[in-house]
Amino acid sequence: MIESLLVANRGEIACRVFRTCRARGIATVAVHSDADAGALHVREADAAVRLPGAAPADTYLRGDLIVKAALAAGADAVHPGYGFLSENAEFARAVLDAGLVWVGPPRGAIEAMASKTRAKELMAAAGVPLLAPVDPATATGADLPLLLKAAAGGGGRGMRVVRELADLAAELRAASAEATSAFGDGEVFAEPYVERGRHVEVQILADAHGTVWALGTRDCSLQRRHQKVIEESPAPGLPDELCAVLREAAVAAARAVGYRGAGTVEFLLSPQGRPYFLEMNTRLQVEHPVTEEVFGLDLVALQLAVAEGAALPAEPPAAEGHAVEARLYAEDPAAGWAPQTGRLHALEVPGAVPVPGPVPGLGPVGAAAAPRLRVDTGYSDGDTIGVHYDALLAKVIVWAPTRAEALRALRHALRRARVHGPGTNRELLVRSLGHPDVTDGRLDTGFYERHLDALTTPVPGERYAAVAAALAAAAARTTGDTLPARIGGWRNMAAPAQRKTYGEHEVRYRATRDGFVVEADERHEGHERHEGHEDDSGDDGDEVQVVAAGPHRVSLEIGGVVRHFDVRAYGDEIHVDTAAGAYRLIARPRFSESSHRTPPGSLLAPMPGTVVRLAPGLAEGAPVTAGQPLIWLEAMKMEHRVIAPASGTLTALHAAPGHQVEVGTLLAVVTDPDAPDAQEESA
């Protein structure tokens, strides 16, 4: 029996495993980098061991340090979580050689599936359908488009879609470089890229006694940069015959490698419904909660039981209802999915239940059961979102009797969540869940490529949020133990209009004996309805009447409808939550300070991160072309390209591999001889 468990991971998955351990009386041990010293998973564990440094290569990827930590803390078992060393056979060997229990599959199974090229060979021998690989050296235009993939890892790292033969060599080099950085292995292979394919997977669970469960299907087609955003179970719209084929193939894959524990077999479905094996993940998946919810299981508890030698029942429980998961990321989808960092002031999803899955023994739920909301996170109020790790803030999961109810309930939960701090993809998730392609089950991996622009237009009604922010600030000055509050707001003359500016919105209002009066903004011309956005906030040009104004809640009558705005201020950063959407505003000072003028053609770091590489031959004096990738930054486990803004000459280069940069750091300067500024300077 496991008495004390170390989780060789961080953040949300570590917290998730700890919850199950606490419920079952198992002591917990966390490991942490210096950047994670105050993280939630460290605070929740019974004991914690420091891994000196901040970079994953120095901390969470150091299997020797993690084994030493487990022994030092008195743990008798190690759970790898997902990512980092979760699919590293040598780490599994080190854990077992130290006399610890490994809560994962056999080392041989990890080795067999560690290389995607080797895995495909094994699956072909087992009769599992798959895509034939393409040799990049002999590829022709007839083979396009191609998908390049890192042989040793996943999560979208080292993946490239090649549509032009002339780009193949450069993309191979880029994919190999990224794979080397992420996994220490630069092997890359190519296979046909299936346009509008669906990503469908099967959760498996196997014991040491010959039983293998195939727990339904999951659809994970909604992806950005080959990383999943929204997942659901069961995969909608699949014929029973196809689901049976997928389950049988998943069981065959597990048996082919003598699998034990939890794992996932991933498939790509062509638009014609033909399945192809993608890979087998020898670990728990990020999206495992949707399977837990529909089957009424705690997969972490079952992992622990299997590791202790328990036998699974011959058949899994029956599935009930539908579950959908949305990954809430600290990122800006409209800016190339750029990660966002800073202090997380508040993270709250009202109505969430603090359990890993359905209550054991709940039994059939029936069609009248209410939706159930769950949140898995590794953050709490006041935590800092840094640059070193994944941008995932939380997973918001809803179970309901039907898919339509689950989608609706998840949209509702995300709209009413309080997420105060750096920008997130919350609005993208809300719009995605209401998009006709999603609600009708027309899912494929190209969804965001086609619809991203429409899904990331600014949230309508921001002017009213700015009005509410200004009035809340004014109310805060006239309530409580402040001088204006003590002497009152009465004047012997008409009060002049007060001005407050948030971003591009200037709010003018006056305090009268009857309350606040908002002056019309004649510059605003209204807004249009946006795809996937259920806007009910009124037209931005509608007249505004103030119904009530307090420091934290403002009610406005807009176009004859009273709407409520919840306002929280964190210095100059203002968050306004409404039933129609959420707004993050930055208060502008009354008097702008002069600032240093950035040279024309400057390339500024769009995010904090690390410079991982430069374009080959990049040096001062080199000619560059508009749109050419020049510098690669890594932040939150993703690579981001900094491209030349125009054709010209690289006249300054301040970046080098290994440099840590902050937002706005000057990386390079490209001088365009045809630009007006350049002509003025030369004159």
N, C-alpha and C positions, 0 to 999 in steps of 0.2 A: 504494500500500500504506500502511495506517495504521501509524505508528510509535509514536505516543503518544496515549493516549485520556484525555480528562477525562470523568468521570461527573458529570452535573449533578444529583446526588441524594445520598442519605445511607443509612446503616444497611445493612440486609440486601441490598437490591438493588445498592448500590454494591459491597459485598463480593462478591456473586455475579458481577458483570461483571468485577471485578478478577481473580477466579479463572480465568476463561476467557482474559483478556488475558495473565496470567502463563504459562499453558500454551502460548500462541501467540507469545510473545516480544514482546508489545506493552507499552511503558511505560505507567504509570498515574498519573493526577493526580486528587486528591480536592479537593473544596471543603467547607468546614465553617463553621458558625456558631460563635459563642463557646461556646454550650452543648454543642457537639460537638467541642470542641478536642481532647479525649482519646479520641474514639470509635474503635471498631475499624476503621471504613473509613478513617479518617485514618491510623491506625497501619499499615495494610496497603498503602497507596498508596506509590508511589515518590516522589511530591511532593504537597504539599498547600497550598492557598491559603485564607486566612481571609476569610470574609464577615462583616464587623462586625455584631454584634447577635445576638439570639436568636430573635426571632419570624420565622416563615417569610416574612412580607411584606417583611422587611428583609434577608433572606438568600437562601434557596433559591428564592424567587419573583422575585428580581432578575436577570432575564436579562442586563441590561447588565453587572452585576458578574461574572457567570459567564463571559461571553464575554471580558471583560478578563482573568479568571483563566486561561482557556485560552491566550490569547496570551502572557501573562506567563510561564507555565510551559512554553511551547514545545510544547503539544499541537497535533496536527493534526486531531483529530476529537473530537466530543462525542456521548456516549450519554446520553439523557435519563432512563433508568430508567422508573419509573412514579410517578404522582402529580406534585405540584408543576408543572413546566413541560413535562411529557412530551407533552401534547396542546395545546400553545400554538403556534399557527401563527406568531405574531410572533417568538417565540423561535427557531423553526426558521429563519425568514428572517434573523434577526440572526446566527445561527451561519454560515449560508451566505454572507451578505454580508461576513463577516470572513475568508472564504477557508478556512473549516474544513469538514471532512466531517461531515455530519449523519447519524448512525446512527439513522435513523427514516424514516417515510414522507414522500412529497412534501408540501410545504406546502399545496398545493391539496387534497390528500386530508384533511389535518388540518382545514382550514377547512370543507370540505364536511360533516365529521362532528362539528365542534366544537359546533354547536347541535343538540340532539336533535330539535327541531322541523323544522329544515331537513333533517336526516338522514332523517327519516321521509318527507318529501316525495320525496327522491331514491330511497329504497328502494321506495316505491309505484310510481314510474315504472319501476323495474327489475323489477317484478313480485314483490318480496319481500313475503310476508304480514305484516301488522301490525295493531295495534289502532287503531281510529279515535279521534282525540282528542276530548275533550269540552270545550266552552266553559264555564268555571266561571260565567260571567255568566248563562248560561241553563240551568245544570244543575238537574235536578229529582230528587225522591226515587227515581225510576225509574233514574237513572244511578248510584246508589250501589251498592256502595262505590266511591270514586274514589281513585286514586293520584296525588298531586302530586309532580312531579319538577322539579329544577333543569335548565334547558335547557343550561347550560354546564358541567356537571361530573358527577361520579359519586361512588362510595364511600359512598353513603347520605346524603350531605350535601344538605339541601334537599328531602328526601323525607318525605311524610306520607301516611298512610292516613286517609281521611275516611269515616266511616260514618254520620254525622248531618249533615243539610243545615245545621242551625244552627251547626255547627262550621266550615263551609267557609271563611267569610271570615277567621276568626281563624287557621286553619291556613295559608291562602294567605299572610297577612302573615308568619307565623312561617317558612314555607318560603322566602319571598323574602328575608327578613332573613338567614337562615342561608346561602342561596346567595350573597348579596352579600358576606357575610363570608368565605366560603370561596373564591369564584371571581371576585369583583368584578363579577358580573352577576346581577341579581335576577330575571331572567326565569324564570317557573315555568309549566309546562303541566300539564294533567290528562288522564288516560286511565282507562278502566275498570280496576279492581283485580280481578285474577283470583284468587279464593280457591283455596287449595291448588294453586297453579301450581308447575311445576318450572322452575328456572333452568338452562337448558342452553346451552352455547356451543360454537363451533367455532374452533379455532386455525387461522389462515391464515398463509401465508408466500408472498410474491410477489417476483419479481426484476424487473429492468428489461427483460427479454427476452420478456415475455409469459406466463411460467409462473406459475401460482397453485396452491399446495398447500392442501388442506383436510385438516388433520391430526386426523381423528377428532372425537369429542365429549368434552365435560367436563360433569359435573353439579356445580353449585354451589348447590344448593337450600338447604343447611343454612346459614342466615344469622341474624345478630343485628343488629337496627337497620339492615337492608338492606345489611349488610356480611357477606362470606362468612367462614365458620368452617371448614368441611370441604369439600374438593373431591375429585373422582375422575375418572379416565378409564379406559375409556370410560364414558359415562353408562349406568347399568344399566337393563336391561329395555326398551330402545327397539327397536321392529321395524326390520329392515334398511331397509325402504322409507322410514320416517321419517328414519332417519340419512342416507339418500341425499338426501332433500329438504332437510335442514338443510345438508349439505355443498354442494349445488348453490346454495342461497340465499346461503351465505357467499361462494362464489366469484363469484356475480353481484354481490354487494355490493362486493367488492373491485374487480372490473372496472369497475363503475359510476363509481368515483372514481379510477381509474388508480393503484391502491394498489401500494406497494412496501415490502418489509420484513415485520416480524412484526406481527400484529394479531389482534383477536378480534371475532367477530360473535356477539352475545348474543341468545338467544331465550327467550321464555316459553312453556311448554307448558301448555295447559289440562288439567284432569283427563281430558278426552276425547282428549288427545293432539294437539290442534291447535296448530301453532306460530305464534308472533307475534314479529316483529322487535322487539327492545328498543333496542339501540344497537350501534354499532361502536366499539370502543376502539382508537385508533390508536397502540398502544404494546404493549409486553410486559405480560402480566398477572402478578399476584402468584402465581397458581396454575399458571404455565407448567411447573413441574417435573413434574407428573403426565403431561403430554404428552411431555416429554423422555424420561421413563422408559419409556413404552410404545412409543415409536418409536425409541429408541436414538439420539436427536439432542441436540446442544447448540444450543439456539435462539439464544443470545447469539453463538456462533461464526458461525451462519448469518446473523444480523443484520449482523455485521461483514463477512462475505464479500459479501453483497448490496450493502452500502454501498460496497464496493470495486469493484463492477461485475460480480461473478461471476454465472454462470448456474446456476440450479438444474437438477438432473436433471428429466426430463419427469415422473416419478412419484416420490412420496415412498416411503420404505421401508415395509414392512409392519409393522403393530402387533403387539406380543407382550404377553400377560399383562394385568395390571391394576395401577393405581397409585392410592393415596389419600394426600391431604395434609391435615394438621391444623395450623391456625394457633394457636400457643401465644401467648396474649396475657397481659400483666400487667394483669389486671382481675378484678373480683369479679362474676361473673354473677348472684349472688343479690342484689346491691345495685344493680340497674339497670345492670349492666355497667360499674360505676364503675372507671376506670383506677386502677392502683396504682403508686406511685413508691418510689424508694429504691435502696439498693445491691443489686446482683445478686451474691451471694456465690459462687454456683456454678451453672454450666449445662453439663450433660454428659448426652449420650444414648449409652450404651454401644453399640458396634457400628456406628456411623455411618461411612460412607465419605466421604472428602473430595473427591469429584469432582462436577462439575455434572450429570452424567447417566451413562448406561451407557457402558462402555468402547467406543470406536469399534471396529467390526469384531468385536464379540462374537458376532454371528450369532444364529441361533435358540436360544432358551434351553431350550425343552423343559419338559414338565410337572413334571419332577423338580428343577428349579432351586430353590435356596433363596431366600427373600425377601431383598431388598436394602434397606438402611436409609440414608437420606440426611437431613442436617440443613443448612438454609440459615439463617444468622443474622447479625445485625450486632452481637452482644454477646459478650463473654467474661467470665470470672470477674473480679469486682472493679469492673466498669463500673457506672455509675449510670443508672437509668431515670428520666428527667426528665419534665416536664409539657408540653414544647413540641411533641412529635411523636407519631406513631402508637404505640399500645401493643403492637405486634407484637414479641415477643421472638425467635421462631424459627418456621420452618416445618419440620415433621417429616414426611418423605415415605417411604412404603414401596411398593416394587414386589414383586409376587408373581405366580406363574402364574395364580392365580384370585383373584376378588374376595374370597371368604371368607377365603383365606389372607392377603390384604393387610390386611383389617380386623383379623384376629386379631393379626398381627404388629405392626400399628401400636398397638393397645391395649397389647400387651406392652411395646413400646418406651417408650411414654409412662409406663406404670406404673413402669418401672425407671429412668426419667430422674432425674437429680439437678437439681432446680430450687430453689435456695435463695436466698431474698430476698423481695421483695414477693409478695403473693398472685397466683395465676394461674388460668386457666381449665382447667388440666390435668385435674382430676377430671371436669369437665363433658365434656371431649373423650373421656376413657376411657369414661364412661357412655354418651355419645352413640354411640360406635362399636360398643357392645354392645347398643344398644336394638333391640328386634324390628323396629320400623319401618325402621331403617337396615339391619340385616342382611338383611331381606327385600326391600330396595330400594323401600320405600314412602316416597319422598322428596318433600317439598314445602317451600315457603318459610315455611309456618306451623308447622314442627316445634317450634321453641323457644317459640312462643307457647302451644302446647298442653302441652308437657312440661317447661318450665323449672323449675317448683316441684319436681317429682319428681327432676329431674336435679341439683338444687343442695342437696338435704338434706345435713346434715353427714355426713362420712365416718364410718361405724361403727368402733368400736375405738379411739377417741381416748384412752380411759382407759389402755389398754395402752401407747400411745405416751408418755403422760405418765409412766407407771411406768418405762418404758425411759429416758426423759430424766432422771428423778431418780436412777436407779441409775448411769447413765453419769456424771453429775456427781459422785456419791459415789465412783465408781471413779477418776475423774480426781484426786480429792483424796488418794487413797491409793496412787497410782502415781507414778513419776518422782521427781524431786528436790524433794519437798515435805516439810514437817515431819511430817505424819501418816505419810507413806510411810517416812521415816527411822526413826521411833520405833515404827512398827507399829500395828496396829489392835486389839491385845489389851487387854482391860479385866479388872479383878479383880471386876467386878460386872456385872449384867445391863445391857446398853446400853438407854437409853431410846429410844423411837421417834423417828425423825427425820421432819420434815415438809417437803414441797416442794409448791408450788402452781403449776400451769400453767393459766391461764384459770380454768375452773370445776372443775378436777380437783385435789383435794388428795391427795397420795400420802404414805402413812405406811409407813416401812420401818425395820428394825433390822439392824445389822451384828452377826453372830454369828461364832463360831469356824468355822462351816461355810459362811459366806457370808451373803448378804443374805436377809432374810425380809420379804415384803411383807404388810402387814396388809390385811384385807378392807375394802372401801369399802361399808359397809352402806347408804349413801344411794342407790347406783346400782341401778336397776331393770331394766337390760338395754336392748335396742334392737330395732327392727324392721328387716326387710329392705327395701331401697329400690329403686325402679324403676331398671333399667339398671345396677345396681351388683352386681358379682359378689363379694359379701363372703365371705371365708373366714377372718376374723380371730377367730372365736369370739364367744360372747355376752359383753357387757360385764359381766355379773355372774359369769362363771366364775372359779373360783379360780386364782390365779397362783402358780406356782413358779418361782424364779429358777434357771436352768440355768447361765448364765455372764453376767458383767457386766464389761465393759471401758469405757474412756473413749469409744470410738466404736462399739462393737457390744455389744448386749445380746440374750441368748437367753432367752425365757420359755416355760414350758410352760403352755398355756392350754387348759383342758378336755381335757387328755390329748394335745395336739398342741404340739410345739416350734416356735416361730416366732422369726424373727430381726428385729432392729430396728437399723438403722444410724443413728447419732446424730451430729449436728454442731451445735455451739453457737457462736453469734456474739453474744457478750454475753448479753442476756436473750432473744434470739430463737433458738429451738431448732427444728431441722428433723429430723424422724424419717422415714426411708424404709423401707418394707416391701414385700413382694411383693403385698400387698393394697391398698396405697395410701400416700399421703404425707401428713404432718401438719406444720403450722407452729404452734408453740406459743410463747407468751410467758410467761416466768417472772415470777411476781408476787413482790414483796418480802415479807419476813416481817411487816414492820410498815408498814401503809399510811399514806401521808402525807395529811394533810388537804388538800383542794383547794378552790378557789373554786367556789361553787355557781352553776351556770348558771341564769339566770332562766327560769322556765317559759315555754314557747312560743318558745324560741330557735331560730333557723334557723342551723345551723352548716355550714360548707363541708364537704361529704362527701369532698372531694379537693382537692389543690392545683390551681390553675388561674387563669384570667382571667375576670372578669365581663365578658360581652359585651353583655348588655342586661337591662333591667328590664321588668316588665309595664307596659303603657301606663297613665300616670297614677299610678304607684306613688309614694306619698309618705307621710311620717309622718302619722298620723291617718286614713288611708284605710281603709275597711272591706274585709275580705277574707273569702273563704269557704274552708272546708276543701277541700284538694286543688287549690286554684287555683295555677297556676304563677306564681311571683313573680320569680324571678331565674334567669338562664341563665348557666351557667359553661361555659367551653370548656377542655378538657384533652385532650391527645393526639389532636387533630383531631376530637374528638367534642363535641357539646353535651349538657349535662346540666341538667335542670330542678330547681330547688329549690322545693318546693311548700309551701303553708301547712299547718301541722299541724292547725289547727282554725279554725273561723270566729271572727272577732273583729275587733280593730282593730290596725293596724300602728303600734305605739308607738315603734319605733326602726328606723332604716334606716342601716346602715353600709356598704352596697355601692353602687358606681357603676361604669358601664362603663369598662373599662380597668384597674380595680383588680386587682392580683395578690394572691391569697389562698393561705393554707396550709390543710392539713387542720385542722378545728376552729375556723377563724376565725368569729367572730360576724358574721353577715351582716345579720340583722334579728331583731326580736322581735314576735311576734303575741300580743296579750293577749286571752284568752278570758274574758269576764266570768263565765261559768258554772263556770270551773275552780275547784277548792277553794283552790289557792294564791292565785288572784286575789281570792277572797272573803276569805281570811285577811288579805291585804295591805290590802284596802279597809277591813276592820274595824279 
